[in-house]
Amino acid sequence: MKALPVRPIALPVMPEAIPDELLALRQFVGWQYELRDDKWTKVPYYVDAKGKLRRASVTDPGTWHTFDGALSVMQFHGLDGIGFVFSVDDPYVGIDLDHCIAEDGTLTPFAREVLGEFSGAYVEFSPSGTGLHLIACGCLPDRGRKNAAIEMYDQCRFFTLTGHVYPTGSAS
């Protein structure tokens, strides 16, 4: 019998570090790890009007909460974290850099290059602590939004938020 992969442990959410401009929007969901095809994935959740926990949709604003609402859902239902949903109605793009931080805290050369291009972005550690999420105002190109080293989104996706801010002044 094949052993299942170990369930990841997410960094705890630090709400006080998340930018106020994001907190003001009603584009948040709770999320939890779920095993799908022998791989852990992050699934978004919300609580409906009857108080039932349901899967959220990144294309249906009716399944999104305020930040405080999503935080309450996460805490009450024991979810792994909260996430921000990118929408056509906001100016934000998200850049996901997986496995770009070594054990000693140094960045891969590619991650240093990306951080240099987005000096005004909000940058935080991903839930694993081994990647970075950047959120900035901007527009994405029509092509080239995803490859092995980078993923970029501006709608119909959610980013997990940890509030564990990466010190961009020390992109070593």
N, C-alpha and C positions, 0 to 999 in steps of 0.2 A: 504494500500500500504506500502511495506517494505521500510524503509529509507536506502539510500545508505551510505556506510561508508565514513567518511570525508577523503578527499584527503590529503595525507601526505605532509608535507613541508620538502624538503631536505635541509640539511646544504649547504651553498654556497661553491663552489669549491675554494680552496686556492692553486693555481698552484705552488707557490714558495716552498711549503713544500714537494712536491712529489719527490721522489728520481730521480736523473739524470739518473741512469742506466735504470729505467723504461721509462723515458721521451725519451730516445734515440731509443726506439723501435716503430715500426709502428703497434701497436696492440691496438688502442684506438677507442672507439665509443662514440657517445652521447647517452643519455638515457632519457626516460620520464616515469612517472607513468601512467599506464593504468589500468582501472578496468576490471577484468576478473573473472567471477563467484563470484561476490560480494567481491572480494579481490583485493587490489591494488598490482600490479606487476610492475617490472622495465623492460622496453622493449628497446633493443638497436637500434640505428639509425645511418645512415651515409648519406652523400650526394653523389649521383652518378655523373658521368662525365658530365651530362646535368644540374647539379645543383638541382636535385629533391631529396627531403628528402624521404628516403626509410628505411625499416627495415633492420638492419644489421644481419649477420649470424655469430655465434661464430665458425663456421667451414669453412668460406670463407674469407681468408685474403683480397680478393678484395673488401670487404665491411668495411675494417678497415682503420683508418686514423693515421697520426702522432698525437702526443699529441696536438700540436698547431691546426691541422686541426679539431680534435674532439672538442677542446675548441671553435673554431670559429663556428662550426655547432651548438653547445649547445647555444652559445650566440645569433647567428643570428636567429635561429628557436625557441628560448625560451624553450629549453628542460630543464629538471630538473638537469642534471649533465653529467659527463663523466664516462666512464668505461674502464678498462683494460681487454683485452681478453687473457686468458691463452691458450698457444699453445704447441704442442708437440715439437716445435722448440726452446722453451726457457727453462731455468732451474727453473722457478718459480712455487711455489704452493701458493694457497690462502686458508686461514682459516677464516671462518665466524663464529663469536660468537654472536648470537642474544640475545637481552634482558639481557645482562650481566652487565649492569651498573645501579646502583640504582640512585634515584634522588639526593642523597648526593654525588654522584661521586664514591662511593666504588664499587669494583668488586665482583662478585659472587666468591665463593671459586674455582669453576671449571675454571673460566676465569683466576684467579691468577695462578692456576696450569699450564694452557696452556701457559700463558706469560712466566712463569719460564722456560718452555721447549724451547722457541724460543727467546732467549735473543738477537739475532742479527737481528730479523725480523723488517721490517717496519710495524708499528702499527698505525692505525688511527681509528677515530670514523666513524661508518657507517652513511649514510645520516640521519637516525632518531636521531642520537646522543645517542642511548640507547644500541648500539652494537659495536663490534670491528671487523675490518678486519686486518688480518696479511698477509703480503706477504714476503716470504722467498725463498731462494734457497733450493731445496730438491726434494725428491721423495716420492710419496704417496704409502701406502700399497694397495694391490689389493682389499681388503675388508675393511669395517668399515669406509667408507668415510663420512657417514652422519648418524646423529641421532638427537634427539630433541635438544641437546645442541650445536652441532658442525656440520659444513659442511666443507669439504676440496675438493679442485679442483686443477688440474694441466693442464687441457685442455678442450676445447669445452664448456667453461663457461666464463662469464665476471663478474668482480667485480666492483661495483661502487667505485669511488675514490672521497674523499672529500678534502684531504690535511689537515684535522684537526687531527694533530698528537696526539696520546695518549702518555702522559709522562710515558714511561715504567719504569723509575727509581722510580716511586711512585705507583706501582701496589698494592694499598691498598685495 
